[in-house]
């Protein structure tokens, strides 16, 4: 019931936002005057950069850190604002060009990032500012790599990059939001599978191997995993704002103590972990002795606070440890995907039986709310794991599309419909995409879908040596499309957390001419997505996404058995979009075996939950052999 109320509230808020956006853009003239005055007071800054990031380089941030949105009016998830004395510029990518134009007033100029002829922020500043000018940025909102790149480019033309300790947007923000005060809660051993002491031992061993005395952790999911704690400070990811410092004898968690119950405080004491205020991390790191390891997600303020000779920067050892799930986490992930698959299957049945009835009119937001509501009724459900991508027809070709009430499309039985959705459960995290057609697809649509499915299957059946980089496997998912001159412009797979971030490094499956030194080879126990697609602008989008577990085969030496993928997502593929004439017998057999598994596992849960015979019969039909 609480989630139903939340869904209704979100629907109302989206409607108000859509109507407000349609009426007028945010007026920023007075706000920019105040910001420019603050820039003058900070040593005559010629420009001030406002990134989208928080101090932890998080994918999702709380309201307090939505500074770029506040100063520009543009609320998209990606972008950088640059304010000068006479101009204000906003860089964002193609997903948000239209939204940015609608939300920004006449004071702002849209810079279409990644488009031919559009310079980067540093390129534009270098070309338009003069030697000895100063550009300011809050180093807490900038990663180490980004800060270094900015500094190198600007200094190369005589422009100084100035770290501004106090965020200037905060100084001019009326009614500045506070940090979230949601309580931190325990992620029990029932779901975690490994205690804090054991995890700290692993981290300390990693520090020894790197010849470092301590490590500063900033990534919120690293900290949540390490201490078996979870929070509710940002949407979708169950994390809480914090830092941590670990050395060979101590462990310190930097967090607002008011968020910790007596039980959590006692738990931390028993874990030999002390607690300090969140903001004191910046002064405390100055006194760290010896070599200090800084993960790539560390912000530039912490980086600068540590002596140059003491800093060691690299991939977080916690990220590496977290990527390989233990057996308890794996069992939780398998189980939550059966419940999630049951929810998605019930949703797909509803789409194909109710939505197409005469007189029924529903749009992309209506059906998105429906799948959220169905999921919320399942055991151990906590929240969604990201904004549902519910896209009909041409909107499906927008890879990261987000429907908004008042501007989205109605569901049309003559169009392809793509739904990319997922949830957080106490025992795991899900992310799944299914593409369906509610009417009669064209032969071309069937052939495109089938080639995406063939790539999905070929990757799922891959056998490879342990430690193989995902970049080496990416072409398997693309080959059926490449064979006819088609492709897709996104990665094929990302890591997924266990009741943590739905996008988790350092493992991935992605195209690239060079393998990143920070990409981790695939190992038994990792969970990744398998999500090839195909998109035709203005027409349709197709994506098939399931999560897979990296498992051992019987092939290879005893000390290094070869690996393959076991699909843990449990939801049927759209039969009417499959053209078996394009497929090999092995691919057809894979679909039949997968559907048999879905029928058995989801069907058993339907029986347990007392679902209707109509739904059970529909599942049986959808999982018949091809």
C-alpha positions as CSV (number, residue, x, y, z in Angstrom):
1,X,0.0,0.0,0.0
2,X,2.8,2.4,0.9
3,X,4.4,1.8,-2.5
4,X,1.0,2.3,-4.3
5,X,0.7,5.7,-2.6
6,X,4.3,6.5,-3.6
7,X,3.6,5.6,-7.3
8,X,0.5,7.8,-7.3
9,X,2.5,10.7,-5.7
10,X,5.3,10.3,-8.3
11,X,2.7,10.3,-11.1
12,X,1.2,13.6,-9.8
13,X,4.7,15.1,-9.4
14,X,5.7,14.1,-13.0
15,X,2.5,15.6,-14.3
16,X,3.1,18.9,-12.5
17,X,6.7,19.0,-13.7
18,X,5.7,18.3,-17.3
19,X,3.1,21.0,-17.2
20,X,5.4,23.5,-15.5
21,X,8.2,22.8,-18.0
22,X,5.7,23.3,-20.9
23,X,4.8,26.7,-19.5
24,X,8.2,28.3,-19.0
25,X,11.9,27.7,-18.4
26,X,13.5,28.6,-15.1
27,X,14.4,32.3,-14.9
28,X,18.1,32.5,-14.0
29,X,19.0,36.1,-14.5
30,X,19.1,37.1,-10.8
31,X,20.7,33.9,-9.8
32,X,23.5,34.3,-12.3
33,X,24.1,37.9,-11.1
34,X,24.6,36.6,-7.5
35,X,26.9,33.8,-8.8
36,X,29.0,36.2,-10.7
37,X,29.4,38.4,-7.7
38,X,30.6,35.4,-5.8
39,X,33.0,34.6,-8.6
40,X,34.5,38.2,-8.3
41,X,34.9,37.8,-4.5
42,X,36.9,34.5,-5.1
43,X,39.9,36.3,-6.7
44,X,38.3,37.6,-9.9
45,X,37.3,34.3,-11.5
46,X,36.7,34.6,-15.2
47,X,34.7,31.3,-15.3
48,X,33.2,28.9,-12.9
49,X,32.5,25.2,-13.7
50,X,29.5,23.4,-12.2
51,X,29.6,19.6,-12.8
52,X,26.8,17.2,-12.1
53,X,28.8,15.1,-9.6
54,X,28.7,14.8,-5.9
55,X,31.8,14.3,-3.7
56,X,31.6,10.5,-4.4
57,X,31.3,10.5,-8.2
58,X,27.9,8.8,-7.8
59,X,25.6,7.9,-10.7
60,X,22.6,9.3,-8.7
61,X,22.9,12.2,-6.3
62,X,20.7,13.7,-3.6
63,X,18.9,17.1,-4.0
64,X,21.7,18.9,-2.2
65,X,24.1,18.1,-4.9
66,X,21.8,19.0,-7.9
67,X,23.7,22.2,-8.3
68,X,24.0,22.2,-12.1
69,X,20.2,21.8,-12.3
70,X,19.6,24.6,-9.8
71,X,21.8,27.2,-11.5
72,X,20.7,26.4,-15.1
73,X,17.2,25.0,-14.8
74,X,18.2,21.9,-16.8
75,X,17.3,18.8,-14.8
76,X,18.8,16.0,-17.1
77,X,21.1,13.5,-15.5
78,X,24.2,14.5,-17.4
79,X,25.7,17.8,-18.2
80,X,28.2,20.5,-17.1
81,X,27.5,24.2,-16.7
82,X,30.1,26.9,-17.2
83,X,29.3,30.4,-16.0
84,X,31.4,33.4,-17.3
85,X,30.8,37.1,-16.6
86,X,28.9,37.7,-19.8
87,X,27.9,34.1,-20.8
88,X,26.5,30.9,-19.4
89,X,27.0,27.6,-21.3
90,X,25.6,24.1,-20.7
91,X,27.1,21.0,-22.2
92,X,25.0,17.9,-22.5
93,X,24.6,14.9,-24.8
94,X,22.1,14.1,-27.5
95,X,19.6,12.5,-25.1
96,X,18.8,15.9,-23.6
97,X,19.1,18.5,-26.3
98,X,15.4,19.1,-26.5
99,X,14.9,19.0,-22.8
100,X,17.7,21.5,-22.3
101,X,16.3,23.9,-24.8
102,X,12.9,23.8,-23.1
103,X,14.2,24.1,-19.5
104,X,16.8,26.9,-20.0
105,X,16.0,30.6,-20.4
106,X,17.7,33.1,-22.7
107,X,20.7,33.5,-20.4
108,X,22.0,30.1,-21.4
109,X,23.6,28.7,-24.6
110,X,23.3,24.9,-25.3
111,X,26.6,23.2,-26.3
112,X,25.7,19.9,-28.0
113,X,28.4,17.7,-26.6
114,X,30.0,15.0,-28.8
115,X,28.5,16.6,-31.9
116,X,30.9,17.5,-34.8
117,X,32.2,21.0,-34.3
118,X,31.3,21.2,-30.6
119,X,34.4,21.8,-28.4
120,X,34.8,20.3,-24.9
121,X,34.5,22.6,-21.9
122,X,38.3,23.0,-21.6
123,X,38.7,23.5,-25.4
124,X,36.1,26.3,-25.4
125,X,37.6,28.0,-22.3
126,X,41.1,27.7,-23.8
127,X,40.0,29.4,-27.0
128,X,37.8,32.1,-25.4
129,X,39.7,33.2,-22.3
130,X,43.0,35.0,-22.1
131,X,46.3,34.1,-20.6
132,X,46.4,34.6,-16.8
133,X,42.6,34.3,-16.5
134,X,41.3,32.1,-13.7
135,X,38.8,29.3,-13.9
136,X,37.2,28.1,-10.7
137,X,35.8,24.7,-9.7
138,X,34.8,23.0,-6.5
139,X,37.4,20.1,-6.3
140,X,34.9,18.0,-4.3
141,X,32.7,17.7,-7.4
142,X,35.6,16.6,-9.7
143,X,37.3,13.3,-10.0
144,X,41.1,13.0,-9.9
145,X,41.3,12.2,-13.7
146,X,38.9,15.1,-14.7
147,X,40.8,17.6,-12.5
148,X,44.1,16.6,-14.0
149,X,42.8,16.8,-17.5
150,X,41.3,20.3,-16.9
151,X,44.4,21.6,-15.3
152,X,46.7,20.3,-18.0
153,X,44.7,21.7,-20.8
154,X,44.1,25.1,-19.3
155,X,47.6,25.6,-17.9
156,X,48.9,24.8,-21.4
157,X,47.5,28.1,-22.6
158,X,48.4,30.1,-19.4
159,X,44.9,29.8,-17.7
160,X,44.9,29.0,-14.0
161,X,42.5,26.3,-12.6
162,X,41.6,27.5,-9.2
163,X,40.2,24.9,-6.6
164,X,37.4,26.8,-4.8
165,X,36.9,25.3,-1.3
166,X,33.4,26.5,-0.7
167,X,30.9,25.8,-3.5
168,X,29.7,29.0,-5.0
169,X,26.3,27.7,-6.1
170,X,25.7,26.8,-2.4
171,X,26.4,30.4,-1.5
172,X,23.7,31.7,-3.7
173,X,21.2,28.8,-3.3
174,X,18.0,30.0,-1.5
175,X,16.9,27.4,1.0
176,X,19.8,25.1,0.3
177,X,18.8,21.5,0.9
178,X,20.5,19.6,3.7
179,X,22.2,16.2,3.4
180,X,19.6,13.4,3.6
181,X,18.9,12.2,7.2
182,X,17.5,8.7,6.3
183,X,18.7,6.1,8.9
184,X,21.4,3.7,8.0
185,X,20.4,0.0,8.4
186,X,22.1,-3.3,8.7
187,X,22.4,-5.6,5.7
188,X,22.3,-8.9,7.6
189,X,24.6,-11.9,7.2
190,X,21.5,-13.7,5.8
191,X,22.1,-11.7,2.6
192,X,25.7,-10.5,2.9
193,X,27.3,-13.9,3.5
194,X,30.6,-12.4,4.9
195,X,31.3,-10.4,8.0
196,X,33.0,-7.0,8.2
197,X,36.1,-8.3,10.0
198,X,36.8,-10.8,7.1
199,X,36.2,-8.1,4.5
200,X,38.6,-5.7,6.3
201,X,41.2,-8.4,6.4
202,X,40.9,-8.7,2.6
203,X,41.3,-5.0,2.2
204,X,44.4,-4.9,4.5
205,X,46.0,-7.7,2.6
206,X,45.5,-5.8,-0.6
207,X,47.1,-2.7,0.9
208,X,50.1,-4.8,1.9
209,X,50.5,-6.0,-1.7
210,X,50.3,-2.4,-2.9
211,X,52.9,-1.3,-0.3
212,X,50.4,1.2,1.1
213,X,49.6,1.9,4.8
214,X,46.0,3.2,4.3
215,X,43.2,3.6,1.9
216,X,40.6,6.4,1.6
217,X,37.2,5.1,0.3
218,X,34.7,7.5,-1.3
219,X,32.5,5.3,-3.5
220,X,29.3,4.9,-1.6
221,X,28.7,1.3,-2.8
222,X,32.2,0.3,-1.8
223,X,31.6,1.6,1.8
224,X,28.1,0.0,2.0
225,X,29.4,-3.4,0.9
226,X,32.5,-3.3,3.2
227,X,30.5,-2.6,6.4
228,X,27.4,-4.6,5.4
229,X,25.3,-1.4,5.8
230,X,22.7,0.1,3.5
231,X,20.9,3.5,3.3
232,X,18.3,5.5,1.5
233,X,20.2,8.8,0.7
234,X,19.7,8.6,-3.1
235,X,17.1,7.2,-5.4
236,X,17.5,3.6,-6.6
237,X,20.9,2.8,-5.0
238,X,20.6,1.7,-1.3
239,X,23.6,3.7,-0.1
240,X,24.4,6.5,2.4
241,X,26.7,9.5,2.3
242,X,30.0,8.6,3.9
243,X,33.7,8.2,3.6
244,X,36.0,5.6,5.2
245,X,39.7,5.3,6.0
246,X,41.2,1.9,6.7
247,X,44.8,1.1,7.8
248,X,46.4,-2.0,9.2
249,X,45.1,-1.4,12.7
250,X,42.0,0.8,12.5
251,X,38.8,1.5,10.5
252,X,37.0,4.9,10.5
253,X,33.6,5.6,9.0
254,X,32.9,9.3,8.3
255,X,29.1,9.7,8.5
256,X,26.5,11.9,10.1
257,X,26.1,10.1,13.5
258,X,22.5,11.1,13.8
259,X,21.8,8.6,11.0
260,X,23.1,5.7,13.2
261,X,20.8,3.9,15.7
262,X,22.1,2.6,19.0
263,X,22.1,-0.9,17.4
264,X,24.3,0.3,14.4
265,X,26.7,2.1,16.7
266,X,27.2,-1.0,18.8
267,X,27.6,-3.0,15.6
268,X,30.4,-0.7,14.4
269,X,32.1,-0.8,17.8
270,X,32.0,-4.6,17.6
271,X,33.5,-4.4,14.1
272,X,36.4,-2.3,15.5
273,X,35.2,0.8,13.5
274,X,35.1,4.3,14.9
275,X,32.7,7.0,13.7
276,X,33.6,10.6,12.8
277,X,31.6,13.5,11.3
278,X,31.2,13.3,7.5
279,X,33.0,16.6,6.6
280,X,36.1,16.0,8.8
281,X,37.5,13.6,6.2
282,X,39.1,16.6,4.4
283,X,41.1,17.6,7.5
284,X,41.9,14.1,8.7
285,X,43.4,12.9,5.4
286,X,46.1,15.5,5.7
287,X,47.6,13.7,8.7
288,X,47.7,10.2,7.1
289,X,51.2,8.8,7.2
290,X,53.0,6.6,4.6
291,X,51.7,5.7,1.2
292,X,48.0,6.4,0.9
293,X,45.9,4.5,-1.7
294,X,43.3,6.6,-3.5
295,X,40.7,4.8,-5.7
296,X,39.8,6.4,-9.0
297,X,36.5,7.6,-7.6
298,X,38.2,9.9,-5.1
299,X,37.4,13.5,-5.5
300,X,40.2,16.1,-6.3
301,X,39.8,17.8,-2.9
302,X,41.0,14.7,-1.1
303,X,43.6,14.1,-3.7
304,X,45.1,17.5,-3.2
305,X,45.0,17.3,0.6
306,X,47.5,14.4,0.5
307,X,51.2,14.9,-0.2
308,X,52.1,14.2,-3.8
309,X,54.8,11.7,-2.8
310,X,52.4,9.7,-0.6
311,X,49.6,9.3,-3.1
312,X,49.0,6.0,-5.0
313,X,46.0,6.1,-7.4
314,X,44.4,3.0,-8.9
315,X,41.3,0.8,-9.1
316,X,39.6,0.3,-5.7
317,X,40.5,-3.1,-4.1
318,X,37.0,-3.0,-2.6
319,X,35.5,-2.8,-6.1
320,X,37.4,-5.9,-7.1
321,X,36.4,-7.8,-4.0
322,X,32.7,-6.7,-4.3
323,X,32.5,-7.8,-8.0
324,X,33.0,-11.4,-7.1
325,X,29.9,-12.5,-5.2
326,X,30.0,-15.1,-2.5
327,X,27.7,-18.1,-2.5
328,X,25.1,-16.4,-0.2
329,X,25.0,-13.3,-2.5
330,X,24.7,-15.5,-5.6
331,X,21.9,-17.5,-4.2
332,X,20.1,-14.3,-3.3
333,X,20.6,-13.0,-6.8
334,X,19.2,-16.2,-8.3
335,X,16.2,-16.2,-6.0
336,X,15.3,-12.5,-6.5
337,X,15.4,-12.9,-10.2
338,X,12.7,-15.6,-10.0
339,X,10.4,-13.3,-8.1
340,X,11.3,-10.4,-10.4
341,X,10.8,-12.6,-13.4
342,X,7.3,-13.5,-12.1
343,X,6.5,-9.8,-11.8
344,X,7.7,-9.0,-15.3
345,X,5.9,-12.0,-16.8
346,X,2.7,-10.9,-15.1
347,X,3.3,-7.5,-16.6
348,X,3.9,-8.8,-20.1
349,X,0.7,-10.8,-19.8
350,X,-1.2,-7.7,-18.8
351,X,0.3,-5.7,-21.6
352,X,-0.7,-8.3,-24.3
353,X,-4.2,-9.0,-22.9
354,X,-5.5,-5.9,-21.3
355,X,-3.8,-2.9,-22.9
356,X,-4.8,-3.9,-26.4
357,X,-8.5,-4.1,-25.5
358,X,-10.8,-1.7,-27.5
359,X,-11.2,1.6,-25.7
360,X,-8.2,1.1,-23.4
361,X,-5.8,4.1,-23.7
362,X,-2.6,4.1,-21.8
363,X,0.7,5.9,-22.3
364,X,4.3,5.0,-21.5
365,X,4.1,6.3,-18.0
366,X,0.9,4.5,-17.2
367,X,2.4,1.1,-18.1
368,X,5.7,2.0,-16.4
369,X,3.8,2.6,-13.1
370,X,2.0,-0.8,-13.6
371,X,5.2,-2.8,-13.7
372,X,6.5,-1.0,-10.6
373,X,3.3,-1.7,-8.8
374,X,3.4,-5.4,-9.7
375,X,7.0,-5.7,-8.5
376,X,6.2,-3.9,-5.2
377,X,3.9,-6.7,-4.2
378,X,6.7,-9.3,-4.2
379,X,8.6,-10.6,-1.2
380,X,11.7,-8.6,-0.2
381,X,11.0,-5.7,-2.6
382,X,12.7,-2.4,-1.5
383,X,12.5,-0.1,-4.5
384,X,13.2,0.2,-8.2
385,X,16.8,0.0,-9.2
386,X,16.6,2.8,-11.8
387,X,14.1,4.9,-13.8
388,X,12.1,2.5,-15.9
389,X,12.7,3.0,-19.6
390,X,9.2,2.5,-21.0
391,X,9.3,3.3,-24.7
392,X,6.8,2.8,-27.6
393,X,7.6,3.1,-31.3
394,X,10.1,5.8,-32.2
395,X,10.9,6.5,-28.5
396,X,12.5,3.0,-28.3
397,X,15.3,4.3,-30.5
398,X,16.3,6.7,-27.7
399,X,18.5,4.4,-25.7
400,X,18.2,6.1,-22.3
401,X,14.7,7.4,-22.8
402,X,12.7,8.5,-19.8
403,X,8.9,9.0,-20.3
404,X,7.3,12.1,-18.8
405,X,3.6,12.5,-18.3
406,X,2.1,15.0,-20.7
407,X,4.8,14.5,-23.4
408,X,5.1,10.7,-23.8
409,X,3.5,8.5,-26.4
410,X,0.5,6.3,-26.0
411,X,1.0,2.5,-26.3
412,X,0.2,1.5,-29.8
413,X,-0.4,-2.2,-30.8
414,X,1.1,-1.5,-34.2
415,X,4.4,-0.4,-32.7
416,X,7.3,-2.3,-31.0
417,X,7.4,-1.6,-27.2
418,X,10.6,-1.7,-25.2
419,X,10.7,-1.9,-21.4
420,X,14.0,-1.7,-19.5
421,X,13.3,-2.0,-15.8
422,X,14.6,-3.4,-12.5
423,X,14.3,-3.5,-8.7
424,X,16.2,-3.6,-5.5
425,X,15.3,-6.6,-3.2
426,X,16.9,-7.3,0.2
427,X,18.6,-10.3,-1.4
428,X,19.6,-8.8,-4.8
429,X,19.4,-6.4,-7.6
430,X,17.7,-6.8,-11.0
431,X,18.0,-5.2,-14.4
432,X,16.0,-6.6,-17.4
433,X,14.9,-5.5,-20.8
434,X,12.2,-7.2,-22.9
435,X,11.0,-6.0,-26.3
436,X,7.5,-7.0,-27.5
437,X,5.0,-6.3,-30.2
438,X,1.4,-6.0,-29.3
439,X,0.1,-6.5,-32.8
440,X,1.6,-8.0,-36.0
441,X,5.3,-7.2,-36.6
442,X,6.8,-6.6,-40.0
443,X,9.3,-9.1,-41.4
444,X,12.0,-6.5,-41.1
445,X,11.2,-6.0,-37.4
446,X,11.3,-9.8,-36.8
447,X,14.6,-10.1,-38.6
448,X,16.2,-7.2,-36.5
449,X,14.9,-8.7,-33.3
450,X,16.1,-12.1,-34.2
451,X,19.6,-10.9,-34.9
452,X,19.7,-9.1,-31.5
453,X,18.5,-12.4,-29.9
454,X,21.2,-14.4,-31.8
455,X,23.9,-12.0,-30.4
456,X,22.4,-12.3,-26.9
457,X,22.4,-16.1,-27.2
458,X,25.9,-16.4,-28.7
459,X,27.3,-14.3,-25.8
460,X,25.3,-16.4,-23.3
461,X,26.8,-19.6,-24.7
462,X,30.4,-18.3,-24.8
463,X,33.2,-20.4,-23.2
464,X,36.4,-18.6,-22.3
465,X,39.5,-18.8,-20.1
466,X,39.3,-17.3,-16.6
467,X,40.5,-13.7,-16.6
468,X,39.3,-12.9,-20.1
469,X,38.4,-9.3,-20.4
470,X,34.7,-8.6,-21.4
471,X,36.0,-6.4,-24.2
472,X,37.2,-9.5,-25.9
473,X,33.7,-11.1,-25.9
474,X,31.7,-8.0,-27.0
475,X,32.0,-8.9,-30.7
476,X,30.1,-12.2,-30.1
477,X,26.9,-10.2,-29.3
478,X,27.4,-7.9,-32.3
479,X,28.4,-10.4,-35.0
480,X,24.8,-11.4,-36.1
481,X,24.1,-7.6,-36.6
482,X,27.5,-6.9,-38.2
483,X,26.8,-9.6,-40.7
484,X,24.1,-7.5,-42.3
485,X,25.7,-4.1,-41.6
486,X,23.9,-3.2,-38.4
487,X,25.2,-2.3,-34.9
488,X,24.3,-0.6,-31.7
489,X,26.0,2.4,-29.9
490,X,26.2,1.2,-26.3
491,X,28.1,-1.3,-24.2
492,X,26.9,-4.9,-24.2
493,X,27.2,-5.5,-20.4
494,X,27.9,-4.0,-17.0
495,X,28.5,-5.4,-13.6
496,X,25.6,-5.5,-11.1
497,X,25.7,-5.2,-7.3
498,X,24.0,-7.4,-4.7
499,X,21.3,-5.1,-3.2
500,X,23.6,-2.3,-4.3
501,X,24.2,-0.2,-7.4
502,X,22.6,-1.6,-10.6
503,X,25.7,-0.4,-12.5
504,X,28.8,-1.7,-10.9
505,X,32.5,-1.9,-12.0
506,X,35.1,-2.9,-12.7
507,X,33.9,-5.8,-15.0
508,X,32.1,-5.0,-18.2
509,X,31.4,-6.2,-21.7
510,X,32.0,-3.4,-24.1
511,X,33.4,-2.6,-27.6
512,X,36.8,-0.9,-27.8
513,X,40.0,-1.0,-29.8
514,X,42.0,-1.0,-26.5
515,X,41.4,-2.8,-23.3
516,X,41.4,-0.4,-20.3
517,X,44.0,-1.2,-17.7
518,X,41.3,-0.7,-15.1
519,X,39.0,-3.3,-16.7
520,X,38.9,-6.5,-14.5
521,X,39.0,-9.9,-16.2
522,X,36.0,-12.1,-15.8
523,X,36.0,-14.5,-12.9
524,X,33.6,-17.0,-11.4
525,X,30.9,-15.4,-9.2
526,X,30.6,-12.1,-11.2
527,X,27.2,-10.9,-12.2
528,X,26.9,-8.9,-15.5
529,X,24.2,-7.9,-17.9
530,X,23.9,-9.3,-21.5
531,X,22.1,-6.6,-23.5
532,X,22.7,-6.2,-27.2
533,X,20.2,-4.1,-29.1
534,X,19.3,-2.4,-32.4
535,X,17.8,1.1,-32.9
536,X,16.4,2.9,-35.9
537,X,15.9,6.6,-35.3
538,X,12.3,7.7,-35.6
539,X,11.1,4.1,-36.0
540,X,11.8,1.6,-33.2
541,X,14.2,0.3,-30.7
542,X,15.0,-3.3,-29.7
543,X,17.0,-4.6,-26.7
544,X,17.2,-7.9,-25.0
545,X,18.8,-7.8,-21.6
546,X,19.2,-10.5,-19.0
547,X,21.6,-10.8,-16.1
548,X,24.2,-13.6,-16.2
549,X,26.3,-15.3,-13.6
550,X,29.9,-16.3,-14.5
551,X,30.2,-20.0,-13.8
552,X,32.8,-22.7,-14.3
553,X,32.6,-25.3,-17.0
554,X,34.2,-28.8,-17.0
555,X,36.6,-27.7,-19.7
556,X,40.2,-26.9,-19.1
557,X,42.8,-27.6,-16.4
558,X,41.8,-28.3,-12.8
559,X,43.5,-25.1,-11.6
560,X,41.8,-22.9,-14.2
561,X,38.5,-24.3,-15.5
562,X,37.1,-22.4,-18.4
563,X,34.1,-20.1,-17.8
564,X,30.7,-19.5,-19.3
565,X,27.5,-17.6,-18.5
566,X,24.4,-18.8,-16.7
567,X,21.4,-16.6,-17.3
568,X,19.6,-15.8,-14.1
569,X,16.9,-13.4,-15.4
570,X,13.6,-15.4,-15.7
571,X,11.3,-13.8,-18.2
572,X,10.2,-15.2,-21.7
573,X,11.3,-13.7,-25.0
574,X,8.8,-12.4,-27.5
575,X,8.0,-15.4,-29.7
576,X,6.2,-13.5,-32.4
577,X,9.4,-11.5,-33.1
578,X,11.6,-14.5,-33.6
579,X,12.5,-15.8,-37.1
580,X,13.9,-19.2,-36.6
581,X,15.0,-19.4,-40.2
582,X,17.9,-17.1,-39.4
583,X,19.0,-19.0,-36.3
584,X,21.3,-22.0,-35.9
585,X,19.9,-25.2,-34.3
586,X,22.1,-24.5,-31.2
587,X,20.5,-21.0,-30.9
588,X,17.0,-22.4,-31.2
589,X,17.8,-25.1,-28.6
590,X,19.2,-22.4,-26.2
591,X,15.9,-20.5,-26.4
592,X,13.9,-23.7,-25.8
593,X,16.0,-24.7,-22.8
594,X,15.8,-21.2,-21.4
595,X,12.1,-21.0,-21.8
596,X,11.7,-24.4,-20.1
597,X,13.7,-23.1,-17.1
598,X,11.5,-19.9,-17.0
599,X,8.4,-22.1,-17.2
600,X,9.5,-24.3,-14.3
601,X,10.8,-21.6,-11.9
602,X,8.3,-18.8,-12.6
603,X,5.4,-21.3,-12.9
604,X,6.2,-22.8,-9.5
605,X,6.1,-19.4,-8.0
606,X,2.8,-18.6,-9.7
607,X,1.4,-21.8,-8.1
608,X,2.7,-20.8,-4.7
609,X,1.2,-17.3,-5.0
610,X,-2.1,-18.6,-6.3
611,X,-2.0,-16.7,-9.6
612,X,-4.8,-17.1,-12.1
613,X,-5.0,-20.1,-14.4
614,X,-5.1,-17.6,-17.3
615,X,-1.7,-16.2,-16.4
616,X,-0.3,-19.7,-15.9
617,X,-1.6,-20.8,-19.3
618,X,-0.2,-17.7,-20.9
619,X,3.3,-18.5,-19.5
620,X,3.0,-22.1,-20.8
621,X,2.1,-20.8,-24.3
622,X,5.0,-18.2,-24.3
623,X,7.5,-20.9,-23.3
624,X,6.5,-23.6,-25.8
625,X,9.4,-24.9,-27.9
626,X,10.2,-22.8,-31.1
